[in-house]
Amino acid sequence: MESILDRILTLNLVATTVVFYVAARIYLLPQLGRLRARTVLIPILLLHSLRHLGLMFLTRGATYPGLPPEFAYPAALGDLIAAALAFFAVFLVSRDSTWARPLVWVFNIFGTLDLLLAIALATVYDAPAFMGPAYWIPAFWVPALLVTHYITFLILVKHWKVRA
């Protein structure tokens, strides 16, 4: 039978996501209607540009031997692609390019699906037991990314004014 110790990462991920959401709910979400989309999106996109850190799942020393490659490679490469999309989107959003909104949609859908897939693969392949120092990624980093993806969807759907 699975013990609570085997589910600590799940608890960390859920609890940290709730804390980040509450912070966003108190400090940012009430302001979304008053802020320009780019004012909120550029810091979010810069944060996601750091997702190259997911490559740590492929690095000896950042993980313990035995980290399932069925988790490690999709998580690392998905994060790298999401980081590249976010970084490129920074420049388009900052210039109010007509391509900014479509790229932010692509980044946000891809990045969200990548995180959900990584969570599922980590669960299926029991990756937490082998994450080692990289444990902080799903325990702290992923919750921040999930909440900022949610905020980005809100901006895309409700708060990004389309130019006439």
C-alpha positions as MATLAB code, in Angstrom:
seq = 'MESILDRILTLNLVATTVVFYVAARIYLLPQLGRLRARTVLIPILLLHSLRHLGLMFLTRGATYPGLPPEFAYPAALGDLIAAALAFFAVFLVSRDSTWARPLVWVFNIFGTLDLLLAIALATVYDAPAFMGPAYWIPAFWVPALLVTHYITFLILVKHWKVRA';
ca = [
       0.000    0.000    0.000;
       1.220    3.427   -0.926;
       2.174    5.601    2.019;
       1.688    9.335    2.412;
       5.452    9.695    1.994;
       5.103    8.487   -1.589;
       2.663   11.336   -2.280;
       4.593   14.245   -0.773;
       5.418   15.661   -4.212;
       1.722   15.643   -5.112;
       0.948   17.468   -1.873;
       3.760   19.983   -2.537;
       2.593   20.578   -6.096;
      -1.064   21.092   -5.136;
      -0.389   23.175   -2.015;
       2.131   25.435   -3.752;
      -0.230   25.905   -6.707;
      -2.964   26.995   -4.293;
      -0.608   29.483   -2.611;
       0.456   30.974   -5.970;
      -3.197   31.172   -7.064;
      -4.222   32.934   -3.831;
      -1.396   35.447   -4.303;
      -2.500   36.055   -7.892;
      -6.140   36.318   -6.796;
      -5.295   38.944   -4.176;
      -2.657   40.999   -5.993;
      -2.989   40.562   -9.757;
      -6.371   39.279  -10.930;
      -8.334   42.302   -9.622;
      -5.989   44.553  -11.626;
      -6.141   42.709  -14.974;
      -8.877   44.922  -16.414;
      -6.796   48.044  -15.730;
      -3.432   46.792  -16.968;
      -2.259   46.515  -20.551;
      -1.836   42.919  -21.673;
       1.857   43.437  -22.386;
       2.434   44.830  -18.871;
       1.401   41.480  -17.396;
       2.538   39.186  -20.213;
       6.163   40.277  -20.533;
       7.104   39.271  -16.950;
       5.176   36.005  -17.370;
       6.929   35.276  -20.658;
      10.320   36.088  -19.121;
       9.564   33.701  -16.250;
       8.664   30.947  -18.737;
      11.808   31.725  -20.745;
      13.666   30.143  -17.827;
      12.006   26.781  -18.445;
      15.258   25.632  -20.021;
      15.978   24.719  -16.388;
      13.884   21.601  -17.058;
      16.948   20.270  -18.865;
      18.204   19.442  -15.366;
      16.131   16.274  -15.621;
      18.775   15.070  -18.108;
      21.761   16.002  -15.941;
      23.661   13.691  -13.630;
      24.011   15.315  -10.253;
      20.694   17.165  -10.554;
      18.823   13.844  -10.419;
      19.447   10.437   -8.907;
      20.403    7.456  -11.081;
      17.310    5.677  -12.324;
      15.170    8.701  -13.259;
      12.908    7.176  -15.908;
      13.822    8.463  -19.381;
      10.136    8.148  -20.320;
       9.617   11.107  -17.967;
      12.962   12.909  -18.195;
      13.211   13.426  -21.964;
       9.662   14.652  -22.643;
       9.773   16.913  -19.556;
      13.158   18.404  -20.433;
      12.560   18.860  -24.147;
       9.012   20.134  -23.678;
      10.285   22.737  -21.249;
      13.027   23.773  -23.668;
      10.503   24.287  -26.472;
       8.168   26.221  -24.148;
      11.098   28.407  -23.068;
      11.999   29.189  -26.673;
       8.394   30.042  -27.566;
       8.077   32.297  -24.514;
      11.382   34.054  -25.187;
      10.502   34.760  -28.807;
       7.054   35.976  -27.741;
       8.661   38.563  -25.416;
       9.988   40.455  -28.421;
       6.719   40.272  -30.359;
       4.617   41.353  -27.371;
       6.995   44.210  -26.516;
       6.707   45.493  -30.092;
       2.912   45.040  -30.243;
       3.427   42.840  -33.297;
       0.375   41.387  -35.044;
       2.064   37.998  -34.539;
       2.278   38.428  -30.766;
      -1.188   37.183  -29.888;
      -1.033   34.032  -32.065;
       2.414   33.149  -30.692;
       1.277   33.693  -27.103;
      -1.649   31.331  -27.806;
       0.734   28.696  -29.211;
       3.133   29.107  -26.286;
       0.364   28.980  -23.693;
      -1.383   25.913  -25.090;
       1.879   24.056  -25.684;
       3.344   25.069  -22.318;
       0.228   24.060  -20.389;
      -0.024   20.694  -22.131;
       3.692   20.124  -21.561;
       3.291   20.646  -17.808;
       0.228   18.406  -17.609;
       2.020   15.686  -19.593;
       5.088   15.947  -17.344;
       2.919   15.625  -14.225;
       1.196   12.571  -15.697;
       4.469   10.942  -16.800;
       6.097   11.628  -13.422;
       3.178    9.867  -11.761;
       3.052    6.915  -14.164;
       6.803    6.276  -14.062;
       7.313    7.066  -10.345;
       9.814    9.787  -11.206;
       9.714   11.645   -7.847;
      11.790    8.913   -6.183;
      14.673    9.746   -8.552;
      14.384   13.534   -8.914;
      16.999   14.324   -6.287;
      17.906   18.023   -6.187;
      15.689   18.636   -9.247;
      12.694   17.942   -6.959;
      12.276   21.710   -6.518;
      11.141   21.982  -10.156;
       7.775   20.241   -9.695;
       7.461   21.248   -6.027;
       7.912   25.004   -6.583;
       8.516   25.937  -10.215;
       5.659   23.996  -11.872;
       2.980   25.542   -9.608;
       4.170   29.056  -10.517;
       4.105   28.092  -14.193;
       0.614   26.598  -13.951;
      -0.806   29.730  -12.316;
       0.876   32.033  -14.840;
      -0.485   29.905  -17.694;
      -3.945   30.390  -16.181;
      -3.385   34.157  -15.983;
      -2.191   34.162  -19.601;
      -5.368   32.361  -20.705;
      -7.420   35.006  -18.863;
      -5.540   37.773  -20.643;
      -5.906   36.112  -24.044;
      -9.627   35.505  -23.639;
     -10.804   38.548  -21.673;
      -8.212   41.308  -21.415;
      -6.146   41.572  -24.585;
      -7.689   44.384  -26.571;
      -7.650   43.620  -30.284;
      -6.499   46.482  -32.473;
      -9.108   47.856  -34.875;
];
